[in-house]
Amino acid sequence: MSRPRNQGLETREKILDVALELFTQNGYDKTSLRDIAERLGITKAALYYYFERKEDILLELHLRLHQFGSELLEEFEEIPDGEERVAAWPAVLDKLIEFLIGNRDAMLLHTRNPGAIGALYANERNRLENEILEQRLVRILSSPAIPLEQRVRMSCSIGVITELFGDSGLAFVDVPVEELIALTRQVVSDVLRVPLS
């Protein structure tokens, strides 16, 4: 007997959320499938129905970031190239900041578990999705319709945000969210020489 689709998706998301919490708090290597199942109050066999391996859970958590990046780039690519894209860039960065703040645990997972995350790059699906995202971004930033200085500023502004919430993220875990958002927007505005909202 198959489970109702909505219930299955809801359970799957709960598994991912609990795994994210445990991987971030205790470390990926120190968290077992049994730990995840116990936290959820289900059997390990029930967990296997959704994910056969712990690596599969980690991959799905990582691909949540890919999904957001893909949707954001798709939206941006619909804007006519040139001045209109340049004008829209601050709004794109605002969405990126809001997403990363709202998903701080996902970013901390990456920062606190570099070995496990690094191993994901051997995964064909992850590698392919990474390449596609990188190619799309390179295509945007290579546009001759956007002045070189502006393209450099756009690229640097992404770097500011991803570094702050990525590799350097552990340095700011105690900073109140609103303060971190305000300071991030100020620095990115300085890089772009235009205000963010």
Secondary structure, DSSP 8 states (H G I E B T S, - for coil): ----HHHHHHHHHHHHHHHHHHHHHH-STT--HHHHHHHHT--HHHHHHH-SSHHHHHHHHHHHHHHHHHHHHHHHHTS-TTHHHHHHHHHHHHHHHHHHHHTHHHHHHHHH-HHHHHHGGGSHHHHHHHHHHHHHHHHHHT-TTS-HHHHHHHHHHHHHHHHHHTTTGGGGTTS-HHHHHHHHHHHHHHHHTS---
